Amino acid sequence: MYDVLVVGSANADLTVRVERRPGAGETVLGTDLVETAGGKGANQAAAAARLGGRTALLARVGGDAFGELLLAAQREAGTDVAPVIVDAAARTGTAMIIVSPDGDNSIVVSPGANAALSPRDVAAAKDIIAASSVVSLQLEIPMESVRAAAATAEDACTRVVLNPSPAPEALAPELLASADPLVVNEHEARQLSGLTDGKPAEWAYALREKGARSVVVTLGGDGALVLDASGAQDVPGVRVKAVDTTGAGDAFTGALVTRLARGDALPDAARFAVRVGAAAVTRPGAQPSYPSLAELDELPELPGD
């Protein structure tokens, strides 16, 4: 039925750009507030759908204007929103984002309806999970719901891709063991591997030893490091001028799961995902920055594409 089912969060992103980030107790002026669709789950679904993947989203939103904003953005991207649960009594999750001139961002998330996405909701979607090639998970919903989704996917022989963000102190062994791959940035790789120093390949091998079936470490403009049964491979980055890095990791993961669902090997899927992530940082916002396949032609191809 679906190439990709994303089980995760949906947030309204409230973004303001500043000349510099304020210090403790300091007030600075910013630009006008911009409201866009976001949330790690919704971002990954939008990225996958925009790239042509048959995509559905299992999430919770409130019965408010932000909920309508998020649903409209998913429909525009091509995502099937039939599994999305609209809770009229809840407030939609929100993310407050400050973007500095170099494109880096600081984010504070208020979970709202995301906190109510339950194992019961996951159980009700078991047929959808079984009919999907890949289930993509993150950690902006309750951990018990993430574990339930991973276990349901495993029972159905559906591939699980886990992006453990925000990074916890540790992952349950059964959840880590379901990840194929575990997709982490440098901070998450260090924290979850337990190695404060070292190189990406060392973090990846440590995470495999802890149970992950395969690992992808994203390295921003430097590309990614992939570790699977064939060993570790470097995927070079694409040099672009960054405007806003918000949601770039989700663009990468959405692209990755789309190609994995198509049957690509993990290194090939990561090469494609690096290009998509690079394209995303050249425009402001999260979902509004995600490219279609046609728009990727404006970026140089990586060796091996």
Kinemage of the C-alpha trace (Angstrom):
@kinemage 1
@onewidth
@group {chain A} dominant
@subgroup {mainchain}
@vectorlist {calphas} color= white
{ca met a 1} P 0.000 0.000 0.000
{ca tyr a 2} L 2.700 2.493 1.002
{ca asp a 3} L 6.411 2.842 0.390
{ca val a 4} L 6.788 4.773 3.632
{ca leu a 5} L 4.692 5.120 6.763
{ca val a 6} L 5.978 7.797 9.122
{ca val a 7} L 4.880 7.463 12.745
{ca gly a 8} L 5.768 10.638 14.578
{ca ser a 9} L 5.182 14.250 15.441
{ca ala a 10} L 3.486 17.120 13.658
{ca asn a 11} L 4.235 20.667 14.819
{ca ala a 12} L 3.554 24.180 13.690
{ca asp a 13} L 6.938 25.908 13.297
{ca leu a 14} L 6.999 29.502 14.570
{ca thr a 15} L 10.211 30.983 13.179
{ca val a 16} L 11.955 34.286 13.736
{ca arg a 17} L 15.336 35.317 12.308
{ca val a 18} L 17.757 37.348 14.440
{ca glu a 19} L 21.073 39.107 13.915
{ca arg a 20} L 22.412 37.252 16.936
{ca arg a 21} L 20.993 34.956 19.574
{ca pro a 22} L 20.128 36.610 22.904
{ca gly a 23} L 22.106 35.866 26.021
{ca ala a 24} L 20.555 35.083 29.387
{ca gly a 25} L 18.173 37.859 30.403
{ca glu a 26} L 18.657 39.720 27.108
{ca thr a 27} L 16.056 40.823 24.565
{ca val a 28} L 16.863 41.188 20.859
{ca leu a 29} L 14.694 42.234 17.943
{ca gly a 30} L 13.921 39.767 15.178
{ca thr a 31} L 12.050 39.607 11.914
{ca asp a 32} L 8.312 39.056 11.554
{ca leu a 33} L 7.122 35.702 12.863
{ca val a 34} L 6.657 33.076 10.143
{ca glu a 35} L 4.274 30.149 10.658
{ca thr a 36} L 5.009 26.974 8.675
{ca ala a 37} L 4.362 23.249 8.909
{ca gly a 38} L 6.950 21.181 10.783
{ca gly a 39} L 7.560 18.431 13.316
{ca lys a 40} L 10.048 15.650 12.704
{ca gly a 41} L 7.426 13.104 11.684
{ca ala a 42} L 5.504 15.446 9.405
{ca asn a 43} L 8.755 16.775 7.938
{ca gln a 44} L 9.977 13.311 6.992
{ca ala a 45} L 6.612 12.425 5.488
{ca ala a 46} L 6.534 15.610 3.402
{ca ala a 47} L 10.090 15.058 2.187
{ca ala a 48} L 9.357 11.463 1.171
{ca ala a 49} L 6.097 12.330 -0.565
{ca arg a 50} L 7.603 15.243 -2.475
{ca leu a 51} L 10.227 12.886 -3.860
{ca gly a 52} L 7.583 10.563 -5.244
{ca gly a 53} L 7.310 8.006 -2.447
{ca arg a 54} L 3.846 6.651 -1.664
{ca thr a 55} L 3.726 8.047 1.850
{ca ala a 56} L 1.340 8.109 4.806
{ca leu a 57} L 1.597 9.811 8.205
{ca leu a 58} L 0.361 8.517 11.555
{ca ala a 59} L 0.306 11.488 13.932
{ca arg a 60} L -1.980 13.521 16.192
{ca val a 61} L -2.933 17.166 15.716
{ca gly a 62} L -5.354 19.443 17.526
{ca gly a 63} L -8.633 20.731 16.178
{ca asp a 64} L -7.199 24.217 15.740
{ca ala a 65} L -5.823 26.420 12.980
{ca phe a 66} L -2.339 24.930 13.336
{ca gly a 67} L -3.779 21.451 12.852
{ca glu a 68} L -5.416 22.581 9.612
{ca leu a 69} L -2.129 24.158 8.528
{ca leu a 70} L -0.293 20.868 9.046
{ca leu a 71} L -2.890 18.757 7.255
{ca ala a 72} L -2.971 21.138 4.289
{ca ala a 73} L 0.830 21.032 4.001
{ca gln a 74} L 0.840 17.223 3.975
{ca arg a 75} L -1.851 17.090 1.319
{ca glu a 76} L 0.105 19.586 -0.782
{ca ala a 77} L 3.222 17.409 -0.517
{ca gly a 78} L 1.261 14.317 -1.562
{ca thr a 79} L 1.077 12.522 1.802
{ca asp a 80} L -1.945 10.373 2.657
{ca val a 81} L -3.283 11.928 5.875
{ca ala a 82} L -6.042 9.368 6.457
{ca pro a 83} L -4.158 7.885 9.470
{ca val a 84} L -3.742 11.314 11.128
{ca ile a 85} L -5.877 11.639 14.275
{ca val a 86} L -7.497 15.039 14.856
{ca asp a 87} L -8.149 15.629 18.569
{ca ala a 88} L -10.587 18.513 18.857
{ca ala a 89} L -9.806 18.979 22.557
{ca ala a 90} L -6.013 19.231 22.121
{ca arg a 91} L -3.637 21.944 20.991
{ca thr a 92} L -1.435 21.129 18.022
{ca gly a 93} L 2.264 20.795 18.862
{ca thr a 94} L 4.400 23.866 18.234
{ca ala a 95} L 8.096 24.562 17.775
{ca met a 96} L 9.633 27.957 18.514
{ca ile a 97} L 12.637 28.442 16.215
{ca ile a 98} L 15.328 31.120 16.276
{ca val a 99} L 17.511 31.299 13.152
{ca ser a 100} L 20.835 33.146 13.145
{ca pro a 101} L 22.454 34.757 10.061
{ca asp a 102} L 24.617 31.691 9.359
{ca gly a 103} L 21.504 29.528 9.032
{ca asp a 104} L 21.932 27.661 12.331
{ca asn a 105} L 18.902 27.376 14.567
{ca ser a 106} L 17.774 26.886 18.158
{ca ile a 107} L 14.456 25.127 18.743
{ca val a 108} L 12.097 24.681 21.686
{ca val a 109} L 9.197 22.228 21.184
{ca ser a 110} L 5.850 22.211 22.985
{ca pro a 111} L 4.500 18.695 22.258
{ca gly a 112} L 0.767 19.405 22.457
{ca ala a 113} L -1.246 16.662 20.744
{ca asn a 114} L 1.945 14.728 19.937
{ca ala a 115} L 2.158 13.655 23.581
{ca ala a 116} L -1.149 11.785 23.214
{ca leu a 117} L -0.118 9.549 20.295
{ca ser a 118} L -0.464 6.226 22.088
{ca pro a 119} L 0.335 2.527 21.651
{ca arg a 120} L -3.419 2.077 21.151
{ca asp a 121} L -3.214 4.405 18.127
{ca val a 122} L -0.321 2.318 16.817
{ca ala a 123} L -2.252 -0.920 17.337
{ca ala a 124} L -5.185 0.508 15.387
{ca ala a 125} L -2.791 1.124 12.466
{ca lys a 126} L -1.229 -2.357 12.436
{ca asp a 127} L -2.641 -3.191 8.996
{ca ile a 128} L -1.163 -0.001 7.554
{ca ile a 129} L 2.193 -0.810 9.136
{ca ala a 130} L 2.089 -4.314 7.661
{ca ala a 131} L 1.265 -2.908 4.217
{ca ser a 132} L 4.234 -0.485 4.223
{ca ser a 133} L 7.745 -1.179 2.979
{ca val a 134} L 9.419 1.053 5.579
{ca val a 135} L 8.296 2.589 8.869
{ca ser a 136} L 10.166 5.744 9.869
{ca leu a 137} L 10.317 6.656 13.569
{ca gln a 138} L 11.629 9.554 15.670
{ca leu a 139} L 11.369 10.478 19.355
{ca glu a 140} L 9.035 13.497 19.480
{ca ile a 141} L 6.162 11.216 20.515
{ca pro a 142} L 5.924 9.058 23.681
{ca met a 143} L 8.653 6.426 23.852
{ca glu a 144} L 6.159 3.640 24.514
{ca ser a 145} L 4.462 4.492 21.215
{ca val a 146} L 7.782 4.391 19.373
{ca arg a 147} L 8.525 0.982 20.867
{ca ala a 148} L 5.048 -0.246 19.946
{ca ala a 149} L 5.466 0.921 16.340
{ca ala a 150} L 8.879 -0.747 16.053
{ca ala a 151} L 7.584 -4.010 17.506
{ca thr a 152} L 4.519 -4.009 15.245
{ca ala a 153} L 6.715 -3.375 12.203
{ca glu a 154} L 9.087 -6.162 13.196
{ca asp a 155} L 6.194 -8.598 13.559
{ca ala a 156} L 5.021 -7.631 10.065
{ca cys a 157} L 8.552 -7.867 8.573
{ca thr a 158} L 8.396 -4.141 7.739
{ca arg a 159} L 11.766 -2.380 7.749
{ca val a 160} L 12.301 0.117 10.584
{ca val a 161} L 14.332 3.304 10.211
{ca leu a 162} L 14.906 5.056 13.533
{ca asn a 163} L 16.028 8.664 13.921
{ca pro a 164} L 16.493 8.975 17.731
{ca ser a 165} L 15.923 12.700 18.011
{ca pro a 166} L 15.707 14.372 20.469
{ca ala a 167} L 18.504 12.093 21.667
{ca pro a 168} L 17.758 10.206 24.905
{ca glu a 169} L 20.401 9.161 27.397
{ca ala a 170} L 20.060 5.603 26.080
{ca leu a 171} L 17.813 3.506 23.845
{ca ala a 172} L 16.034 0.325 24.892
{ca pro a 173} L 17.983 -2.645 23.464
{ca glu a 174} L 14.971 -3.986 21.555
{ca leu a 175} L 14.367 -0.585 19.958
{ca leu a 176} L 18.011 -0.195 18.967
{ca ala a 177} L 18.001 -3.717 17.535
{ca ser a 178} L 15.058 -2.864 15.283
{ca ala a 179} L 16.908 0.006 13.577
{ca asp a 180} L 17.952 -0.707 9.986
{ca pro a 181} L 19.376 1.862 9.853
{ca leu a 182} L 19.771 3.993 12.956
{ca val a 183} L 20.098 7.565 11.601
{ca val a 184} L 22.012 9.905 13.925
{ca asn a 185} L 23.809 13.224 13.675
{ca glu a 186} L 27.204 13.736 15.279
{ca his a 187} L 25.813 14.800 18.660
{ca glu a 188} L 23.394 11.865 18.798
{ca ala a 189} L 26.104 9.435 17.652
{ca arg a 190} L 28.454 10.503 20.452
{ca gln a 191} L 25.779 10.392 23.122
{ca leu a 192} L 24.263 7.037 22.186
{ca ser a 193} L 27.594 5.339 21.426
{ca gly a 194} L 29.084 6.470 24.740
{ca leu a 195} L 32.204 7.745 22.930
{ca thr a 196} L 32.817 11.418 23.613
{ca asp a 197} L 35.802 11.474 21.262
{ca gly a 198} L 36.656 9.583 18.104
{ca lys a 199} L 35.519 9.652 14.506
{ca pro a 200} L 32.140 8.921 12.860
{ca ala a 201} L 33.170 5.381 11.874
{ca glu a 202} L 34.068 4.608 15.493
{ca trp a 203} L 30.702 5.885 16.715
{ca ala a 204} L 28.925 3.842 14.059
{ca tyr a 205} L 30.762 0.624 14.921
{ca ala a 206} L 30.013 1.189 18.617
{ca leu a 207} L 26.318 1.599 17.827
{ca arg a 208} L 26.327 -1.605 15.790
{ca glu a 209} L 27.954 -3.402 18.696
{ca lys a 210} L 25.118 -2.129 20.886
{ca gly a 211} L 22.613 -3.757 18.542
{ca ala a 212} L 21.751 -1.504 15.579
{ca arg a 213} L 21.585 -3.490 12.333
{ca ser a 214} L 23.047 -0.620 10.324
{ca val a 215} L 23.980 2.997 11.045
{ca val a 216} L 24.036 6.298 9.182
{ca val a 217} L 25.855 9.235 10.782
{ca thr a 218} L 24.917 12.531 9.131
{ca leu a 219} L 27.717 15.088 8.963
{ca gly a 220} L 26.034 18.246 7.704
{ca gly a 221} L 27.912 19.768 4.801
{ca asp a 222} L 30.465 16.970 4.964
{ca gly a 223} L 27.929 14.322 3.886
{ca ala a 224} L 27.447 11.114 5.847
{ca leu a 225} L 29.086 7.928 7.096
{ca val a 226} L 27.286 4.665 6.350
{ca leu a 227} L 27.895 1.359 8.127
{ca asp a 228} L 26.183 -1.866 7.088
{ca ala a 229} L 27.146 -5.492 6.586
{ca ser a 230} L 29.558 -4.523 3.790
{ca gly a 231} L 31.501 -2.179 6.086
{ca ala a 232} L 31.845 1.580 6.526
{ca gln a 233} L 31.615 4.006 3.594
{ca asp a 234} L 32.017 7.775 3.422
{ca val a 235} L 29.410 9.674 1.420
{ca pro a 236} L 30.794 13.087 0.385
{ca gly a 237} L 28.775 16.246 0.905
{ca val a 238} L 27.464 18.769 -1.591
{ca arg a 239} L 28.746 22.294 -0.991
{ca val a 240} L 25.955 24.876 -0.963
{ca lys a 241} L 25.310 28.222 0.703
{ca ala a 242} L 23.188 27.481 3.754
{ca val a 243} L 20.235 29.794 4.340
{ca asp a 244} L 18.389 27.813 7.034
{ca thr a 245} L 19.282 24.359 8.394
{ca thr a 246} L 15.863 23.824 10.024
{ca gly a 247} L 14.539 20.383 9.081
{ca ala a 248} L 17.532 19.432 6.942
{ca gly a 249} L 18.047 16.194 8.866
{ca asp a 250} L 14.409 15.297 8.276
{ca ala a 251} L 14.809 15.975 4.548
{ca phe a 252} L 17.763 13.572 4.591
{ca thr a 253} L 15.815 10.867 6.425
{ca gly a 254} L 12.721 11.272 4.255
{ca ala a 255} L 14.859 10.868 1.146
{ca leu a 256} L 16.725 7.918 2.647
{ca val a 257} L 13.585 5.939 3.507
{ca thr a 258} L 12.084 6.612 0.092
{ca arg a 259} L 15.078 5.057 -1.658
{ca leu a 260} L 15.293 2.170 0.824
{ca ala a 261} L 11.630 1.399 0.155
{ca arg a 262} L 12.464 1.344 -3.558
{ca gly a 263} L 15.105 -1.296 -2.885
{ca asp a 264} L 18.292 0.776 -3.031
{ca ala a 265} L 21.319 -0.358 -1.045
{ca leu a 266} L 21.974 1.784 2.027
{ca pro a 267} L 25.062 3.597 0.618
{ca asp a 268} L 23.183 4.484 -2.581
{ca ala a 269} L 20.183 5.697 -0.616
{ca ala a 270} L 22.493 7.843 1.540
{ca arg a 271} L 24.101 9.439 -1.532
{ca phe a 272} L 20.680 10.499 -2.725
{ca ala a 273} L 19.686 11.704 0.756
{ca val a 274} L 22.809 13.887 1.041
{ca arg a 275} L 21.779 15.709 -2.128
{ca val a 276} L 18.253 16.237 -0.816
{ca gly a 277} L 19.531 17.539 2.529
{ca ala a 278} L 21.867 19.945 0.733
{ca ala a 279} L 19.019 21.277 -1.389
{ca ala a 280} L 16.870 21.814 1.711
{ca val a 281} L 19.322 24.161 3.443
{ca thr a 282} L 19.365 26.566 0.484
{ca arg a 283} L 15.837 27.774 1.268
{ca pro a 284} L 14.167 28.957 4.500
{ca gly a 285} L 11.901 26.806 6.624
{ca ala a 286} L 11.537 23.059 6.981
{ca gln a 287} L 8.842 21.599 4.727
{ca pro a 288} L 8.759 24.624 2.380
{ca ser a 289} L 12.441 23.992 1.611
{ca tyr a 290} L 12.089 20.350 0.569
{ca pro a 291} L 12.824 19.689 -3.101
{ca ser a 292} L 11.036 17.651 -5.707
{ca leu a 293} L 13.028 15.284 -7.911
{ca ala a 294} L 13.087 17.901 -10.666
{ca glu a 295} L 14.570 20.522 -8.349
{ca leu a 296} L 17.487 18.240 -7.468
{ca asp a 297} L 18.817 18.682 -11.000
{ca glu a 298} L 20.117 22.093 -9.913
{ca leu a 299} L 22.634 20.419 -7.565
{ca pro a 300} L 25.769 18.548 -8.670
{ca glu a 301} L 25.587 14.767 -8.500
{ca leu a 302} L 27.791 12.793 -6.138
{ca pro a 303} L 30.172 10.106 -7.420
{ca gly a 304} L 28.215 6.871 -7.749
{ca asp a 305} L 24.772 8.496 -8.373
